Amino acid sequence: MISLDRLDQITSRFEFIEAQMAEGSGDIAALGREYAELRPVVEQVKAYRQLLSDLDEAEEMLADPEMKALAEEELPALKAQLPEAEKALQLALLPKDAADARPAMIEIRPGTGGDEAALFAGDLLRMYQRYAEARGWSFQIIDLAETELGGIKEVTAHVKGEGVFARLKYESGVHRVQRVPETESGGRIHTSAATVAVLPEAEDVDIQIDPSDLRIDTMRSSGAGGQHVNTTDSAVRITHVPTGIVVTSSEKSQHQNRAIAMQVLKTRLFDLERQRIDSERAADRKAQVGGGDRSERIRTYNFPQGRMTDHRINLTLYKLDQVMQGDLDEVIDALIAHHQAELLAEMEG
């Protein structure tokens, strides 16, 4: 059963935040974030309470001979709405991942499969670029190393917009491709893979870095295939000595590179901390979908059959062309729904 006391607390908190924002007092940015998170919950609370009130009214009308017929007509319809209203409210009340509203960094690296894996990594990059475009997000490539054939050795991109991490976090893991490579003359199907990591962007309050833990090197920027496009010492490489994490950024300006590389480093350290906390939580329960295990094979893209299969939820879509063009909503929506169902089951259990 849904606790009405808890609903009262949520509504009171929302009204308090609204009043604070109207007065312009407190930390406006933090209040704004909490307001945006609570608003859809409060809307569900209002709808649920309205339904309960309508039900009570209809029950009372049964006692009135003049209104009885109308009440008997209304009651079944109102009662039929109750399970759906309760489910919608439970979903709204589910614990949120605090990072859901944040921008994200996407890192893609080829796995097994040589040149073909590097080409597939490039295909995944373009898939995410198109998906971001379709959702009106900004997609900025921070660091890119390409192969001679136009594949990708590794890439880091920064994605900003509404609910970026909430939707992209399920993409972390090993993506496998089955197709006939362009370089293959015999027409044999090859299997290769690429690894995707999606990390929520760190905020300054999340991670404090001791400057003495850093080694910062400047290098010459190199373009595709190792060609020196820009011969100034503008690329920056930062090594975080305690963890061994190395990040590079190769924009035109060295000052900008240092800022970008520091942001990527903070994001990676924040992700390490999140993983540590998650693994402690998961010690006493089974890992959930999208748990972020980067070694897990999550999806197969089979080109000869035109299908994409997500192994975590056994979903197969026969529209691989559209998926590679960035049409990812169907699979992401299914992953979110699965994750919500698991959370609901956990709360009821």
MORAMO-V102459 format. One record per backbone hydrogen bond with DSSP energy under -1.0 kcal/mol. CO is the residue of the C=O (numbers start at 1). NH is the residue of the N-H. E is the energy in kcal/mol with one decimal. If there is no record, write none. Layout:
[[CO NH E] [CO NH E]]
This chain:
[[3 7 -1.5] [4 8 -2.1] [5 9 -2.3] [6 10 -2.2] [7 11 -2.3] [8 12 -2.6] [9 13 -2.5] [10 14 -2.3] [11 15 -2.4] [12 16 -2.3] [13 17 -2.4] [14 18 -2.5] [15 19 -2.1] [16 20 -2.5] [17 21 -2.7] [18 22 -2.1] [19 23 -2.0] [20 24 -1.2] [20 25 -2.0] [26 28 -1.2] [27 31 -2.8] [28 32 -2.6] [29 33 -1.9] [30 34 -2.2] [31 35 -2.8] [32 36 -2.3] [33 37 -1.9] [34 38 -2.6] [35 39 -2.3] [38 42 -2.9] [39 43 -2.3] [40 44 -1.6] [41 45 -2.4] [42 46 -2.7] [43 47 -2.1] [44 48 -2.5] [45 49 -2.8] [46 50 -2.5] [47 51 -1.9] [48 52 -2.3] [49 53 -2.4] [50 54 -2.5] [51 55 -2.3] [52 56 -2.3] [53 57 -2.3] [54 58 -2.3] [55 59 -2.5] [56 60 -2.2] [57 61 -1.9] [60 63 -1.2] [61 64 -1.4] [64 68 -1.5] [67 71 -2.7] [68 72 -2.8] [69 73 -1.3] [70 74 -2.2] [71 75 -2.9] [74 78 -2.2] [75 79 -3.0] [76 80 -2.1] [77 81 -1.0] [81 85 -2.3] [82 86 -2.6] [83 87 -2.3] [84 88 -2.6] [85 89 -2.0] [86 90 -2.7] [87 91 -2.6] [88 92 -2.0] [89 93 -1.9] [97 100 -2.3] [99 102 -2.1] [100 166 -2.0] [102 165 -1.9] [103 201 -2.7] [104 159 -3.2] [105 199 -2.8] [106 157 -2.7] [107 197 -2.5] [108 155 -1.7] [109 195 -3.3] [112 193 -2.5] [113 116 -1.1] [114 118 -1.7] [115 119 -2.2] [116 120 -2.3] [117 121 -2.2] [118 122 -1.5] [118 152 -2.1] [119 123 -1.8] [120 124 -2.5] [121 125 -2.1] [122 126 -2.2] [123 127 -2.2] [124 128 -2.5] [125 129 -2.3] [126 130 -2.5] [127 131 -2.0] [128 132 -2.6] [129 133 -2.3] [130 134 -2.5] [131 135 -1.5] [132 137 -2.9] [133 136 -1.3] [138 160 -2.2] [140 158 -3.4] [142 250 -1.1] [143 156 -2.6] [145 153 -3.3] [145 154 -1.4] [147 150 -1.7] [151 147 -1.9] [154 145 -2.6] [155 108 -2.1] [156 142 -2.7] [156 143 -1.7] [157 106 -2.6] [158 140 -2.8] [159 104 -2.3] [160 138 -2.6] [163 167 -1.3] [164 168 -2.4] [165 169 -2.1] [168 171 -2.3] [169 172 -1.2] [173 196 -2.7] [174 298 -2.2] [174 299 -1.3] [175 194 -2.4] [176 301 -3.0] [177 192 -2.3] [178 303 -2.5] [179 190 -3.3] [181 184 -1.6] [190 179 -2.1] [192 177 -3.2] [193 111 -3.3] [194 175 -3.2] [195 109 -2.3] [196 173 -2.7] [197 107 -2.8] [199 105 -2.7] [203 206 -1.9] [210 213 -2.8] [211 214 -1.7] [213 241 -2.7] [215 239 -2.9] [217 237 -3.3] [219 235 -1.3] [223 226 -1.6] [224 227 -1.5] [227 223 -3.7] [227 229 -1.3] [232 221 -1.2] [232 234 -2.3] [235 219 -3.0] [236 249 -1.9] [237 217 -3.1] [238 247 -2.5] [239 215 -2.3] [240 244 -2.6] [245 240 -3.1] [247 238 -2.9] [249 236 -2.5] [253 257 -2.4] [254 258 -2.1] [255 259 -1.7] [256 260 -2.6] [257 261 -3.2] [258 262 -2.2] [259 263 -1.9] [260 264 -2.4] [261 265 -2.5] [262 266 -2.7] [263 267 -2.1] [264 268 -2.4] [265 269 -2.5] [266 270 -2.6] [267 271 -2.2] [268 272 -2.1] [269 273 -2.0] [270 274 -2.4] [271 275 -2.7] [272 276 -2.1] [273 277 -2.3] [274 278 -2.8] [275 279 -2.6] [276 280 -1.6] [277 281 -2.2] [278 282 -2.9] [282 285 -1.2] [288 291 -1.3] [293 296 -1.5] [296 174 -3.1] [298 311 -2.0] [299 176 -3.1] [300 309 -2.6] [301 178 -2.7] [302 307 -2.1] [306 320 -1.6] [307 302 -2.9] [308 317 -2.8] [309 300 -2.5] [310 315 -1.8] [315 310 -3.1] [317 308 -2.5] [317 319 -1.0] [319 323 -2.2] [320 324 -2.8] [321 325 -1.0] [322 327 -2.5] [323 326 -2.1] [326 328 -1.8] [328 332 -2.4] [329 333 -3.2] [330 334 -1.7] [331 335 -2.0] [332 336 -2.5] [333 337 -2.5] [334 338 -2.1] [335 339 -2.3] [336 340 -2.5] [337 341 -2.2] [338 342 -2.1] [339 343 -2.2] [340 344 -2.6] [341 345 -2.4] [342 346 -2.2] [343 347 -2.4] [344 348 -2.5] [345 349 -2.2]]
